[in-house]
Amino acid sequence: MRLYVRQNVEMSARGFVHYFLMGLLGSKLQKTQIEELSDTTHFSENEIMEWHKSFLQDCPQGLLKREEFIQIYQQFYPTGDASMFASFVFKVFDVNQDGAIEFEEYVRALSVTSRGNLDEKLDWAFRLYDLDNDGVITKQEMLDIVRAVYRMVGDNVRLPKDENTPEKRVNKIFKSMDKDKNDVITQEEFHEGSKADPSIVQALSLYEGLV
């Protein structure tokens, strides 16, 4: 399958996912869909049409399945296991939980992760970590995500001594964010903690070639 990748996009897992997805999400958009997407995302109508059209000829199926999504990540982390982390990200993209990512779901997620303001990005990230969607992040939920990240990057990233295991990293994040010490992080705590200490966002491994 031919892949069209703009020269100014870093060929990372993030960039590859963005443009590979555009090829898979295929059927023709109606004018009303384009207008609605432009009104509710950070993209212009021309951008939406351009990205959708660029892969339409090669990729007519119009859906991206979980297995294909995982394969995209795995290609960029050949020495690790990306399956778990990719599955978590897929769940956030697949808003209607029907087992496939449609074009509109993809565009809305990309709008937030690539052009959203800090609050929008943190809301999206909170959904990633809140695995059961109950409005709080437990230590186990964060541990599941962080373990998935460690499994994916393998030995390719050198970490400081206080973050060289998933457990250490999660404990460090909770110590900073869980202000009332009740072993869960609310959305408000997540926002406040991230804004007060930008290194926490980096520690969470958000948006740096991962999503």
Salt bridges, closest charged atoms under 4 A:
GLU35 OE2 - LYS31 NZ 3.92
GLU36 OE1 - ARG108 NH2 2.69
GLU45 OE1 - LYS31 NZ 3.12
GLU47 OE2 - ARG115 NH2 2.66
GLU50 OE2 - ARG6 NH2 2.61
ASP58 OD2 - ARG2 NH2 3.42
ASP81 OD2 - ARG151 NH2 2.56
ASP119 OD1 - HIS191 ND1 3.15
ASP119 OD1 - LYS195 NZ 2.52
GLU120 OE1 - HIS42 NE2 2.94
ASP123 OD1 - HIS191 NE2 2.67
ASP162 OD2 - LYS172 NZ 3.25
GLU163 OE1 - ARG169 NH2 3.07
GLU163 OE2 - LYS172 NZ 2.70
GLU167 OE2 - ARG147 NH2 3.03
